[in-house]
């Protein structure tokens, strides 16, 4: 049995395409929000949840916690889950 790949297959995008422009914009957005997260104190849980929610494009619940530093090159494909 072959191991399952951990990432989706690569998809090449021409750098002159609208798709690349949108991806580059999303990368800049993710890097900007990661920098904003890293300026926050680890004690500012509400702000961390707000910025991280903006980064991933969905609301995290009140139990979510993150201790900066944090880095990403995108953000919308990041998922977090609640540990049970």
C-alpha positions, 0 to 999 in steps of 0.5 A: 500500500502506497502512503497517502500524499499529505498535500494536494497535487501541485497545480502550475499557474502561469505568472501572467494569468489572472489566477496568479494575480489572485494567488499573489494577492492572497499571499500578500494578505496572508503575510500581512495578517501573520505580521499583525498576529506576531505584533500581538501579545500572547495575552491578547486572546480576543485580538488573536482570535479576531485576526486569525479568523480573518486570516482563515476566512472563518470564525474560530471559537472562544476556546481557540488559542495561538501563541505567536510567532506564526507564519503563513504564505496564504491562509484561506486553506488553513483549518483549525479544529477543537481538540476533544 
